[in-house]
Amino acid sequence: MAELGVNIDHVATVREARKTREPDPVWAAALAELGGADGITLHLREDRRHIQDRDLIVMKETVACKLNLELACEDDVLAIACKVKPDQVTLVPERREEITTEGGLDVIGNRSKVEKAIDQLRAAGMIVSLFLDPDEAQLQAAAEINADAVELHTGKYSLTKGGVQHAELEKLIAAGQFVRSAGMTLHAGHGLDYRNAKPVASIEGMCELNIGHSIVGRAIMVGMQQAVREMKQLISD
Ligand code: PXP
């Protein structure tokens, strides 16, 4: 059965809209754990648009389940990872102008940089996963540089429907088989929601799904009534 890593970045996005203390992604992580999360995922972006260094440092102390840090292959954030030592690092591509992570890491084009990052992180005791498109040449390169795990980018699958989506699922299934036969652990994520996650979770050997946007979005919806009721009660007492 696939484990669930809950990405809490969007909670920090709401906090950063006002640069205040609330909502605190550390609280969200604790509540996600109470809800049964097997992991907490956070992305320390170079522009610090949502998660801050403090969030990572506090969560390293408070998160009891697996702590998975998403990072670009850049020296400053790699140094932070090596200092804080989350359980797992997922290396992702990063462009400042993007809204979210677009496309997988180009291991072929950045082979020595990625290999060096893997060695550095592994020497500091972390599991290293690479966020990759379901592309055999990229997966082969990941195996050659000894990645522990591959997180398959499910963005194209998530954005499509019907026959096109089915074809994307077939690509993910074939890529999953390749990842496992190369001896790497299989993860997947990006764009997964309450409608489309199940077929990906059912891919043979799927170990971990990382899901953020849809869970944080659902949390707002299922929590709105209670939040309003509490304020209404408070101002009318
Ligand atoms: N996995 C990776 C590597 C990501 O970069 C993201 C987005 O931060 C996710 C999973 C979660 O994607 P979503 O928020 O669309 O569920």
Boltz pocket constraint, residues with backbone or C-beta under 6 A from the ligand:
constraints:
  - pocket:
      binder: B
      contacts: [[A, 7], [A, 9], [A, 43], [A, 70], [A, 90], [A, 92], [A, 100], [A, 101], [A, 131], [A, 151], [A, 188], [A, 189], [A, 190], [A, 191], [A, 192], [A, 210], [A, 211], [A, 212], [A, 213], [A, 214]]
      max_distance: 6.0
